[in-house]
Amino acid sequence: MGFRDRAPSGPREMHEATCADCGQKTTVPFKPTAGRPVYCRACFSKRSPPRERSGGYGGGGGGYGRR
């Protein structure tokens, strides 16, 4: 069964947290763990590198035809 074969599970349970960078209250779709930082949407996007839009699955093209 692949990722797309799963039935939707309904609305996610959201948990309140405080952003580790700016201190703003935010909600996240996971239960925050003590000792691990949680970021609001704005701070998370500033911290994470931009995603490549190459189609995913590890990139690299798979190596077909290489020797």
PDB file of N, H, CA, C and O in Angstrom:
ATOM      1  N   MET A   1       0.849  -1.179   0.000  1.00  0.00           N
ATOM      2  CA  MET A   1       0.000   0.000   0.000  1.00  0.00           C
ATOM      3  C   MET A   1       0.889   1.233   0.000  1.00  0.00           C
ATOM      4  O   MET A   1       1.735   1.388   0.880  1.00  0.00           O
ATOM      5  N   GLY A   2       0.704   2.113  -0.980  1.00  0.00           N
ATOM      6  H   GLY A   2       0.017   1.987  -1.695  1.00  0.00           H
ATOM      7  CA  GLY A   2       1.496   3.325  -1.096  1.00  0.00           C
ATOM      8  C   GLY A   2       0.899   4.479  -0.324  1.00  0.00           C
ATOM      9  O   GLY A   2      -0.177   4.367   0.265  1.00  0.00           O
ATOM     10  N   PHE A   3       1.611   5.585  -0.336  1.00  0.00           N
ATOM     11  H   PHE A   3       2.484   5.676  -0.814  1.00  0.00           H
ATOM     12  CA  PHE A   3       1.174   6.777   0.385  1.00  0.00           C
ATOM     13  C   PHE A   3      -0.191   7.254  -0.097  1.00  0.00           C
ATOM     14  O   PHE A   3      -1.032   7.638   0.716  1.00  0.00           O
ATOM     15  N   ARG A   4      -0.418   7.234  -1.384  1.00  0.00           N
ATOM     16  H   ARG A   4       0.265   6.922  -2.044  1.00  0.00           H
ATOM     17  CA  ARG A   4      -1.667   7.749  -1.936  1.00  0.00           C
ATOM     18  C   ARG A   4      -2.844   6.800  -1.721  1.00  0.00           C
ATOM     19  O   ARG A   4      -3.991   7.201  -1.922  1.00  0.00           O
ATOM     20  N   ASP A   5      -2.594   5.571  -1.324  1.00  0.00           N
ATOM     21  H   ASP A   5      -1.663   5.246  -1.161  1.00  0.00           H
ATOM     22  CA  ASP A   5      -3.656   4.596  -1.125  1.00  0.00           C
ATOM     23  C   ASP A   5      -4.374   4.759   0.210  1.00  0.00           C
ATOM     24  O   ASP A   5      -5.445   4.187   0.410  1.00  0.00           O
ATOM     25  N   ARG A   6      -3.798   5.528   1.116  1.00  0.00           N
ATOM     26  H   ARG A   6      -2.927   5.993   0.953  1.00  0.00           H
ATOM     27  CA  ARG A   6      -4.408   5.665   2.449  1.00  0.00           C
ATOM     28  C   ARG A   6      -5.636   6.544   2.390  1.00  0.00           C
ATOM     29  O   ARG A   6      -5.682   7.539   1.666  1.00  0.00           O
ATOM     30  N   ALA A   7      -6.621   6.160   3.161  1.00  0.00           N
ATOM     31  H   ALA A   7      -6.584   5.352   3.749  1.00  0.00           H
ATOM     32  CA  ALA A   7      -7.840   6.970   3.272  1.00  0.00           C
ATOM     33  C   ALA A   7      -7.552   8.164   4.168  1.00  0.00           C
ATOM     34  O   ALA A   7      -6.745   8.052   5.090  1.00  0.00           O
ATOM     35  N   PRO A   8      -8.189   9.302   3.923  1.00  0.00           N
ATOM     36  CA  PRO A   8      -7.992  10.453   4.796  1.00  0.00           C
ATOM     37  C   PRO A   8      -8.408  10.118   6.223  1.00  0.00           C
ATOM     38  O   PRO A   8      -9.425   9.460   6.442  1.00  0.00           O
ATOM     39  N   SER A   9      -7.624  10.569   7.182  1.00  0.00           N
ATOM     40  H   SER A   9      -6.798  11.104   7.004  1.00  0.00           H
ATOM     41  CA  SER A   9      -7.895  10.233   8.573  1.00  0.00           C
ATOM     42  C   SER A   9      -8.722  11.295   9.287  1.00  0.00           C
ATOM     43  O   SER A   9      -8.958  11.186  10.490  1.00  0.00           O
ATOM     44  N   GLY A  10      -9.158  12.302   8.574  1.00  0.00           N
ATOM     45  H   GLY A  10      -8.967  12.390   7.597  1.00  0.00           H
ATOM     46  CA  GLY A  10      -9.944  13.360   9.200  1.00  0.00           C
ATOM     47  C   GLY A  10      -9.062  14.483   9.681  1.00  0.00           C
ATOM     48  O   GLY A  10      -7.867  14.509   9.386  1.00  0.00           O
ATOM     49  N   PRO A  11      -9.640  15.420  10.424  1.00  0.00           N
ATOM     50  CA  PRO A  11      -8.867  16.576  10.880  1.00  0.00           C
ATOM     51  C   PRO A  11      -7.792  16.155  11.873  1.00  0.00           C
ATOM     52  O   PRO A  11      -7.995  15.264  12.698  1.00  0.00           O
ATOM     53  N   ARG A  12      -6.649  16.814  11.774  1.00  0.00           N
ATOM     54  H   ARG A  12      -6.483  17.538  11.104  1.00  0.00           H
ATOM     55  CA  ARG A  12      -5.541  16.526  12.688  1.00  0.00           C
ATOM     56  C   ARG A  12      -5.795  17.172  14.037  1.00  0.00           C
ATOM     57  O   ARG A  12      -6.413  18.232  14.130  1.00  0.00           O
ATOM     58  N   GLU A  13      -5.311  16.518  15.077  1.00  0.00           N
ATOM     59  H   GLU A  13      -4.809  15.656  15.002  1.00  0.00           H
ATOM     60  CA  GLU A  13      -5.364  17.115  16.412  1.00  0.00           C
ATOM     61  C   GLU A  13      -4.221  18.116  16.504  1.00  0.00           C
ATOM     62  O   GLU A  13      -3.067  17.772  16.248  1.00  0.00           O
ATOM     63  N   MET A  14      -4.538  19.344  16.866  1.00  0.00           N
ATOM     64  H   MET A  14      -5.475  19.623  17.074  1.00  0.00           H
ATOM     65  CA  MET A  14      -3.525  20.389  16.961  1.00  0.00           C
ATOM     66  C   MET A  14      -3.177  20.644  18.424  1.00  0.00           C
ATOM     67  O   MET A  14      -4.029  20.525  19.305  1.00  0.00           O
ATOM     68  N   HIS A  15      -1.919  20.993  18.673  1.00  0.00           N
ATOM     69  H   HIS A  15      -1.227  21.089  17.957  1.00  0.00           H
ATOM     70  CA  HIS A  15      -1.425  21.229  20.026  1.00  0.00           C
ATOM     71  C   HIS A  15      -0.841  22.635  20.104  1.00  0.00           C
ATOM     72  O   HIS A  15      -0.181  23.097  19.174  1.00  0.00           O
ATOM     73  N   GLU A  16      -1.090  23.300  21.211  1.00  0.00           N
ATOM     74  H   GLU A  16      -1.627  22.925  21.967  1.00  0.00           H
ATOM     75  CA  GLU A  16      -0.547  24.632  21.417  1.00  0.00           C
ATOM     76  C   GLU A  16       0.915  24.549  21.804  1.00  0.00           C
ATOM     77  O   GLU A  16       1.336  23.634  22.513  1.00  0.00           O
ATOM     78  N   ALA A  17       1.697  25.533  21.321  1.00  0.00           N
ATOM     79  H   ALA A  17       1.356  26.276  20.746  1.00  0.00           H
ATOM     80  CA  ALA A  17       3.123  25.593  21.634  1.00  0.00           C
ATOM     81  C   ALA A  17       3.561  27.051  21.572  1.00  0.00           C
ATOM     82  O   ALA A  17       2.824  27.916  21.098  1.00  0.00           O
ATOM     83  N   THR A  18       4.767  27.308  22.055  1.00  0.00           N
ATOM     84  H   THR A  18       5.365  26.606  22.440  1.00  0.00           H
ATOM     85  CA  THR A  18       5.362  28.631  21.990  1.00  0.00           C
ATOM     86  C   THR A  18       6.590  28.548  21.107  1.00  0.00           C
ATOM     87  O   THR A  18       7.441  27.681  21.305  1.00  0.00           O
ATOM     88  N   CYS A  19       6.691  29.447  20.125  1.00  0.00           N
ATOM     89  H   CYS A  19       5.999  30.151  19.964  1.00  0.00           H
ATOM     90  CA  CYS A  19       7.804  29.453  19.192  1.00  0.00           C
ATOM     91  C   CYS A  19       9.116  29.693  19.940  1.00  0.00           C
ATOM     92  O   CYS A  19       9.212  30.604  20.762  1.00  0.00           O
ATOM     93  N   ALA A  20      10.123  28.871  19.648  1.00  0.00           N
ATOM     94  H   ALA A  20      10.045  28.131  18.979  1.00  0.00           H
ATOM     95  CA  ALA A  20      11.415  28.972  20.306  1.00  0.00           C
ATOM     96  C   ALA A  20      12.197  30.208  19.864  1.00  0.00           C
ATOM     97  O   ALA A  20      13.102  30.644  20.575  1.00  0.00           O
ATOM     98  N   ASP A  21      11.865  30.783  18.701  1.00  0.00           N
ATOM     99  H   ASP A  21      11.129  30.429  18.123  1.00  0.00           H
ATOM    100  CA  ASP A  21      12.576  31.972  18.216  1.00  0.00           C
ATOM    101  C   ASP A  21      11.921  33.264  18.667  1.00  0.00           C
ATOM    102  O   ASP A  21      12.568  34.095  19.303  1.00  0.00           O
ATOM    103  N   CYS A  22      10.635  33.449  18.344  1.00  0.00           N
ATOM    104  H   CYS A  22      10.109  32.773  17.827  1.00  0.00           H
ATOM    105  CA  CYS A  22       9.984  34.750  18.581  1.00  0.00           C
ATOM    106  C   CYS A  22       9.076  34.768  19.809  1.00  0.00           C
ATOM    107  O   CYS A  22       8.653  35.843  20.235  1.00  0.00           O
ATOM    108  N   GLY A  23       8.767  33.604  20.391  1.00  0.00           N
ATOM    109  H   GLY A  23       9.111  32.731  20.045  1.00  0.00           H
ATOM    110  CA  GLY A  23       7.935  33.548  21.580  1.00  0.00           C
ATOM    111  C   GLY A  23       6.444  33.624  21.324  1.00  0.00           C
ATOM    112  O   GLY A  23       5.652  33.647  22.266  1.00  0.00           O
ATOM    113  N   GLN A  24       6.048  33.663  20.048  1.00  0.00           N
ATOM    114  H   GLN A  24       6.692  33.644  19.283  1.00  0.00           H
ATOM    115  CA  GLN A  24       4.632  33.742  19.685  1.00  0.00           C
ATOM    116  C   GLN A  24       3.936  32.408  19.928  1.00  0.00           C
ATOM    117  O   GLN A  24       4.521  31.346  19.715  1.00  0.00           O
ATOM    118  N   LYS A  25       2.684  32.469  20.375  1.00  0.00           N
ATOM    119  H   LYS A  25       2.208  33.331  20.549  1.00  0.00           H
ATOM    120  CA  LYS A  25       1.881  31.256  20.536  1.00  0.00           C
ATOM    121  C   LYS A  25       1.528  30.719  19.152  1.00  0.00           C
ATOM    122  O   LYS A  25       1.204  31.492  18.252  1.00  0.00           O
ATOM    123  N   THR A  26       1.589  29.401  18.978  1.00  0.00           N
ATOM    124  H   THR A  26       1.853  28.773  19.710  1.00  0.00           H
ATOM    125  CA  THR A  26       1.284  28.774  17.705  1.00  0.00           C
ATOM    126  C   THR A  26       0.645  27.416  17.957  1.00  0.00           C
ATOM    127  O   THR A  26       0.610  26.948  19.095  1.00  0.00           O
ATOM    128  N   THR A  27       0.148  26.794  16.921  1.00  0.00           N
ATOM    129  H   THR A  27       0.176  27.175  15.997  1.00  0.00           H
ATOM    130  CA  THR A  27      -0.377  25.433  17.033  1.00  0.00           C
ATOM    131  C   THR A  27       0.365  24.553  16.045  1.00  0.00           C
ATOM    132  O   THR A  27       0.707  24.980  14.942  1.00  0.00           O
ATOM    133  N   VAL A  28       0.609  23.315  16.458  1.00  0.00           N
ATOM    134  H   VAL A  28       0.331  22.968  17.353  1.00  0.00           H
ATOM    135  CA  VAL A  28       1.342  22.363  15.626  1.00  0.00           C
ATOM    136  C   VAL A  28       0.595  21.036  15.588  1.00  0.00           C
ATOM    137  O   VAL A  28      -0.133  20.717  16.527  1.00  0.00           O
ATOM    138  N   PRO A  29       0.764  20.245  14.503  1.00  0.00           N
ATOM    139  CA  PRO A  29       0.036  18.978  14.364  1.00  0.00           C
ATOM    140  C   PRO A  29       0.707  17.804  15.075  1.00  0.00           C
ATOM    141  O   PRO A  29       0.472  16.650  14.717  1.00  0.00           O
ATOM    142  N   PHE A  30       1.535  18.085  16.074  1.00  0.00           N
ATOM    143  H   PHE A  30       1.726  19.022  16.365  1.00  0.00           H
ATOM    144  CA  PHE A  30       2.191  17.032  16.853  1.00  0.00           C
ATOM    145  C   PHE A  30       2.311  17.511  18.287  1.00  0.00           C
ATOM    146  O   PHE A  30       2.248  18.712  18.553  1.00  0.00           O
ATOM    147  N   LYS A  31       2.482  16.587  19.201  1.00  0.00           N
ATOM    148  H   LYS A  31       2.533  15.612  18.984  1.00  0.00           H
ATOM    149  CA  LYS A  31       2.629  16.957  20.605  1.00  0.00           C
ATOM    150  C   LYS A  31       4.079  17.366  20.849  1.00  0.00           C
ATOM    151  O   LYS A  31       4.986  16.551  20.681  1.00  0.00           O
ATOM    152  N   PRO A  32       4.307  18.618  21.242  1.00  0.00           N
ATOM    153  CA  PRO A  32       5.679  19.077  21.472  1.00  0.00           C
ATOM    154  C   PRO A  32       6.380  18.251  22.552  1.00  0.00           C
ATOM    155  O   PRO A  32       5.772  17.856  23.546  1.00  0.00           O
ATOM    156  N   THR A  33       7.662  18.002  22.335  1.00  0.00           N
ATOM    157  H   THR A  33       8.157  18.323  21.527  1.00  0.00           H
ATOM    158  CA  THR A  33       8.481  17.223  23.256  1.00  0.00           C
ATOM    159  C   THR A  33       9.398  18.165  24.026  1.00  0.00           C
ATOM    160  O   THR A  33      10.002  19.062  23.436  1.00  0.00           O
ATOM    161  N   ALA A  34       9.507  17.974  25.323  1.00  0.00           N
ATOM    162  H   ALA A  34       9.017  17.246  25.803  1.00  0.00           H
ATOM    163  CA  ALA A  34      10.377  18.807  26.150  1.00  0.00           C
ATOM    164  C   ALA A  34      11.812  18.700  25.637  1.00  0.00           C
ATOM    165  O   ALA A  34      12.290  17.610  25.322  1.00  0.00           O
ATOM    166  N   GLY A  35      12.485  19.835  25.557  1.00  0.00           N
ATOM    167  H   GLY A  35      12.096  20.721  25.812  1.00  0.00           H
ATOM    168  CA  GLY A  35      13.871  19.851  25.112  1.00  0.00           C
ATOM    169  C   GLY A  35      14.048  19.987  23.609  1.00  0.00           C
ATOM    170  O   GLY A  35      15.175  20.143  23.138  1.00  0.00           O
ATOM    171  N   ARG A  36      12.954  19.933  22.840  1.00  0.00           N
ATOM    172  H   ARG A  36      12.039  19.807  23.223  1.00  0.00           H
ATOM    173  CA  ARG A  36      13.040  20.099  21.386  1.00  0.00           C
ATOM    174  C   ARG A  36      12.313  21.378  20.997  1.00  0.00           C
ATOM    175  O   ARG A  36      11.166  21.582  21.394  1.00  0.00           O
ATOM    176  N   PRO A  37      12.973  22.251  20.216  1.00  0.00           N
ATOM    177  CA  PRO A  37      12.342  23.528  19.861  1.00  0.00           C
ATOM    178  C   PRO A  37      11.174  23.351  18.901  1.00  0.00           C
ATOM    179  O   PRO A  37      11.167  22.452  18.060  1.00  0.00           O
ATOM    180  N   VAL A  38      10.189  24.228  19.046  1.00  0.00           N
ATOM    181  H   VAL A  38      10.195  24.958  19.729  1.00  0.00           H
ATOM    182  CA  VAL A  38       9.041  24.290  18.147  1.00  0.00           C
ATOM    183  C   VAL A  38       9.026  25.705  17.586  1.00  0.00           C
ATOM    184  O   VAL A  38       9.260  26.668  18.316  1.00  0.00           O
ATOM    185  N   TYR A  39       8.751  25.833  16.286  1.00  0.00           N
ATOM    186  H   TYR A  39       8.561  25.051  15.693  1.00  0.00           H
ATOM    187  CA  TYR A  39       8.756  27.138  15.643  1.00  0.00           C
ATOM    188  C   TYR A  39       7.396  27.453  15.026  1.00  0.00           C
ATOM    189  O   TYR A  39       6.693  26.554  14.565  1.00  0.00           O
ATOM    190  N   CYS A  40       7.032  28.728  15.021  1.00  0.00           N
ATOM    191  H   CYS A  40       7.603  29.459  15.396  1.00  0.00           H
ATOM    192  CA  CYS A  40       5.828  29.155  14.322  1.00  0.00           C
ATOM    193  C   CYS A  40       6.095  29.052  12.816  1.00  0.00           C
ATOM    194  O   CYS A  40       7.230  28.823  12.397  1.00  0.00           O
ATOM    195  N   ARG A  41       5.070  29.218  12.026  1.00  0.00           N
ATOM    196  H   ARG A  41       4.148  29.404  12.366  1.00  0.00           H
ATOM    197  CA  ARG A  41       5.214  29.064  10.572  1.00  0.00           C
ATOM    198  C   ARG A  41       6.260  30.025   9.997  1.00  0.00           C
ATOM    199  O   ARG A  41       7.076  29.627   9.165  1.00  0.00           O
ATOM    200  N   ALA A  42       6.239  31.285  10.435  1.00  0.00           N
ATOM    201  H   ALA A  42       5.576  31.608  11.111  1.00  0.00           H
ATOM    202  CA  ALA A  42       7.172  32.283   9.903  1.00  0.00           C
ATOM    203  C   ALA A  42       8.622  31.942  10.258  1.00  0.00           C
ATOM    204  O   ALA A  42       9.502  31.994   9.399  1.00  0.00           O
ATOM    205  N   CYS A  43       8.866  31.595  11.518  1.00  0.00           N
ATOM    206  H   CYS A  43       8.151  31.552  12.216  1.00  0.00           H
ATOM    207  CA  CYS A  43      10.236  31.276  11.941  1.00  0.00           C
ATOM    208  C   CYS A  43      10.715  29.966  11.326  1.00  0.00           C
ATOM    209  O   CYS A  43      11.890  29.841  10.982  1.00  0.00           O
ATOM    210  N   PHE A  44       9.828  28.995  11.183  1.00  0.00           N
ATOM    211  H   PHE A  44       8.873  29.096  11.462  1.00  0.00           H
ATOM    212  CA  PHE A  44      10.203  27.725  10.563  1.00  0.00           C
ATOM    213  C   PHE A  44      10.642  27.950   9.119  1.00  0.00           C
ATOM    214  O   PHE A  44      11.640  27.379   8.679  1.00  0.00           O
ATOM    215  N   SER A  45       9.900  28.781   8.375  1.00  0.00           N
ATOM    216  H   SER A  45       9.089  29.244   8.732  1.00  0.00           H
ATOM    217  CA  SER A  45      10.252  29.012   6.979  1.00  0.00           C
ATOM    218  C   SER A  45      11.559  29.791   6.857  1.00  0.00           C
ATOM    219  O   SER A  45      12.276  29.623   5.871  1.00  0.00           O
ATOM    220  N   LYS A  46      11.887  30.640   7.835  1.00  0.00           N
ATOM    221  H   LYS A  46      11.304  30.776   8.636  1.00  0.00           H
ATOM    222  CA  LYS A  46      13.162  31.363   7.814  1.00  0.00           C
ATOM    223  C   LYS A  46      14.334  30.422   8.092  1.00  0.00           C
ATOM    224  O   LYS A  46      15.430  30.627   7.569  1.00  0.00           O
ATOM    225  N   ARG A  47      14.113  29.395   8.910  1.00  0.00           N
ATOM    226  H   ARG A  47      13.223  29.229   9.335  1.00  0.00           H
ATOM    227  CA  ARG A  47      15.178  28.497   9.327  1.00  0.00           C
ATOM    228  C   ARG A  47      15.444  27.366   8.334  1.00  0.00           C
ATOM    229  O   ARG A  47      16.582  26.914   8.213  1.00  0.00           O
ATOM    230  N   SER A  48      14.429  26.907   7.631  1.00  0.00           N
ATOM    231  H   SER A  48      13.504  27.274   7.729  1.00  0.00           H
ATOM    232  CA  SER A  48      14.601  25.746   6.757  1.00  0.00           C
ATOM    233  C   SER A  48      15.087  26.168   5.374  1.00  0.00           C
ATOM    234  O   SER A  48      14.689  27.218   4.869  1.00  0.00           O
ATOM    235  N   PRO A  49      15.946  25.356   4.758  1.00  0.00           N
ATOM    236  CA  PRO A  49      16.411  25.677   3.409  1.00  0.00           C
ATOM    237  C   PRO A  49      15.262  25.548   2.413  1.00  0.00           C
ATOM    238  O   PRO A  49      14.344  24.764   2.651  1.00  0.00           O
ATOM    239  N   PRO A  50      15.281  26.284   1.318  1.00  0.00           N
ATOM    240  CA  PRO A  50      14.205  26.177   0.329  1.00  0.00           C
ATOM    241  C   PRO A  50      14.149  24.785  -0.272  1.00  0.00           C
ATOM    242  O   PRO A  50      15.181  24.170  -0.542  1.00  0.00           O
ATOM    243  N   ARG A  51      12.926  24.292  -0.482  1.00  0.00           N
ATOM    244  H   ARG A  51      12.087  24.791  -0.263  1.00  0.00           H
ATOM    245  CA  ARG A  51      12.744  22.968  -1.065  1.00  0.00           C
ATOM    246  C   ARG A  51      12.950  23.027  -2.569  1.00  0.00           C
ATOM    247  O   ARG A  51      12.589  24.001  -3.229  1.00  0.00           O
ATOM    248  N   GLU A  52      13.547  21.945  -3.100  1.00  0.00           N
ATOM    249  H   GLU A  52      13.840  21.154  -2.564  1.00  0.00           H
ATOM    250  CA  GLU A  52      13.677  21.848  -4.548  1.00  0.00           C
ATOM    251  C   GLU A  52      12.386  21.278  -5.100  1.00  0.00           C
ATOM    252  O   GLU A  52      11.774  20.411  -4.476  1.00  0.00           O
ATOM    253  N   ARG A  53      11.968  21.747  -6.248  1.00  0.00           N
ATOM    254  H   ARG A  53      12.465  22.451  -6.755  1.00  0.00           H
ATOM    255  CA  ARG A  53      10.726  21.303  -6.876  1.00  0.00           C
ATOM    256  C   ARG A  53      11.025  20.314  -8.004  1.00  0.00           C
ATOM    257  O   ARG A  53      10.488  20.445  -9.104  1.00  0.00           O
ATOM    258  N   SER A  54      11.889  19.318  -7.728  1.00  0.00           N
ATOM    259  H   SER A  54      12.326  19.212  -6.835  1.00  0.00           H
ATOM    260  CA  SER A  54      12.302  18.400  -8.786  1.00  0.00           C
ATOM    261  C   SER A  54      11.472  17.129  -8.837  1.00  0.00           C
ATOM    262  O   SER A  54      11.789  16.236  -9.623  1.00  0.00           O
ATOM    263  N   GLY A  55      10.449  17.012  -8.053  1.00  0.00           N
ATOM    264  H   GLY A  55      10.192  17.737  -7.415  1.00  0.00           H
ATOM    265  CA  GLY A  55       9.626  15.816  -8.074  1.00  0.00           C
ATOM    266  C   GLY A  55       9.866  14.888  -6.895  1.00  0.00           C
ATOM    267  O   GLY A  55       9.123  13.922  -6.720  1.00  0.00           O
ATOM    268  N   GLY A  56      10.863  15.147  -6.098  1.00  0.00           N
ATOM    269  H   GLY A  56      11.466  15.932  -6.240  1.00  0.00           H
ATOM    270  CA  GLY A  56      11.088  14.360  -4.895  1.00  0.00           C
ATOM    271  C   GLY A  56      11.737  13.017  -5.135  1.00  0.00           C
ATOM    272  O   GLY A  56      12.416  12.812  -6.142  1.00  0.00           O
ATOM    273  N   TYR A  57      11.526  12.113  -4.214  1.00  0.00           N
ATOM    274  H   TYR A  57      10.975  12.279  -3.397  1.00  0.00           H
ATOM    275  CA  TYR A  57      12.074  10.759  -4.247  1.00  0.00           C
ATOM    276  C   TYR A  57      13.590  10.746  -4.326  1.00  0.00           C
ATOM    277  O   TYR A  57      14.166   9.934  -5.051  1.00  0.00           O
ATOM    278  N   GLY A  58      14.235  11.625  -3.598  1.00  0.00           N
ATOM    279  H   GLY A  58      13.768  12.284  -3.010  1.00  0.00           H
ATOM    280  CA  GLY A  58      15.680  11.592  -3.473  1.00  0.00           C
ATOM    281  C   GLY A  58      16.447  12.296  -4.566  1.00  0.00           C
ATOM    282  O   GLY A  58      17.655  12.488  -4.426  1.00  0.00           O
ATOM    283  N   GLY A  59      15.811  12.685  -5.634  1.00  0.00           N
ATOM    284  H   GLY A  59      14.830  12.529  -5.748  1.00  0.00           H
ATOM    285  CA  GLY A  59      16.504  13.393  -6.705  1.00  0.00           C
ATOM    286  C   GLY A  59      17.542  12.515  -7.378  1.00  0.00           C
ATOM    287  O   GLY A  59      17.570  11.306  -7.148  1.00  0.00           O
ATOM    288  N   GLY A  60      18.375  13.087  -8.185  1.00  0.00           N
ATOM    289  H   GLY A  60      18.352  14.069  -8.372  1.00  0.00           H
ATOM    290  CA  GLY A  60      19.466  12.353  -8.804  1.00  0.00           C
ATOM    291  C   GLY A  60      19.111  11.664 -10.098  1.00  0.00           C
ATOM    292  O   GLY A  60      20.025  11.249 -10.810  1.00  0.00           O
ATOM    293  N   GLY A  61      17.878  11.513 -10.448  1.00  0.00           N
ATOM    294  H   GLY A  61      17.135  11.850  -9.870  1.00  0.00           H
ATOM    295  CA  GLY A  61      17.492  10.960 -11.727  1.00  0.00           C
ATOM    296  C   GLY A  61      17.492   9.461 -11.846  1.00  0.00           C
ATOM    297  O   GLY A  61      17.056   8.939 -12.872  1.00  0.00           O
ATOM    298  N   GLY A  62      17.958   8.740 -10.846  1.00  0.00           N
ATOM    299  H   GLY A  62      18.312   9.164 -10.013  1.00  0.00           H
ATOM    300  CA  GLY A  62      17.880   7.287 -10.884  1.00  0.00           C
ATOM    301  C   GLY A  62      19.013   6.587 -11.605  1.00  0.00           C
ATOM    302  O   GLY A  62      19.189   5.382 -11.425  1.00  0.00           O
ATOM    303  N   GLY A  63      19.778   7.279 -12.400  1.00  0.00           N
ATOM    304  H   GLY A  63      19.635   8.258 -12.546  1.00  0.00           H
ATOM    305  CA  GLY A  63      20.959   6.695 -13.012  1.00  0.00           C
ATOM    306  C   GLY A  63      20.699   5.807 -14.221  1.00  0.00           C
ATOM    307  O   GLY A  63      21.549   4.981 -14.553  1.00  0.00           O
ATOM    308  N   TYR A  64      19.590   5.938 -14.871  1.00  0.00           N
ATOM    309  H   TYR A  64      18.900   6.609 -14.600  1.00  0.00           H
ATOM    310  CA  TYR A  64      19.319   5.117 -16.051  1.00  0.00           C
ATOM    311  C   TYR A  64      20.303   5.462 -17.164  1.00  0.00           C
ATOM    312  O   TYR A  64      20.537   6.634 -17.459  1.00  0.00           O
ATOM    313  N   GLY A  65      20.870   4.439 -17.771  1.00  0.00           N
ATOM    314  H   GLY A  65      20.681   3.486 -17.531  1.00  0.00           H
ATOM    315  CA  GLY A  65      21.763   4.628 -18.896  1.00  0.00           C
ATOM    316  C   GLY A  65      23.191   4.965 -18.519  1.00  0.00           C
ATOM    317  O   GLY A  65      24.023   5.145 -19.408  1.00  0.00           O
ATOM    318  N   ARG A  66      23.507   5.058 -17.247  1.00  0.00           N
ATOM    319  H   ARG A  66      22.832   4.911 -16.525  1.00  0.00           H
ATOM    320  CA  ARG A  66      24.885   5.360 -16.835  1.00  0.00           C
ATOM    321  C   ARG A  66      25.683   4.075 -16.732  1.00  0.00           C
ATOM    322  O   ARG A  66      25.163   3.012 -16.394  1.00  0.00           O
ATOM    323  N   ARG A  67      26.972   4.212 -17.037  1.00  0.00           N
ATOM    324  H   ARG A  67      27.395   5.075 -17.312  1.00  0.00           H
ATOM    325  CA  ARG A  67      27.887   3.052 -16.895  1.00  0.00           C
ATOM    326  C   ARG A  67      29.193   3.488 -16.327  1.00  0.00           C
ATOM    327  O   ARG A  67      30.088   2.665 -16.133  1.00  0.00           O
TER     328      ARG A  67
END
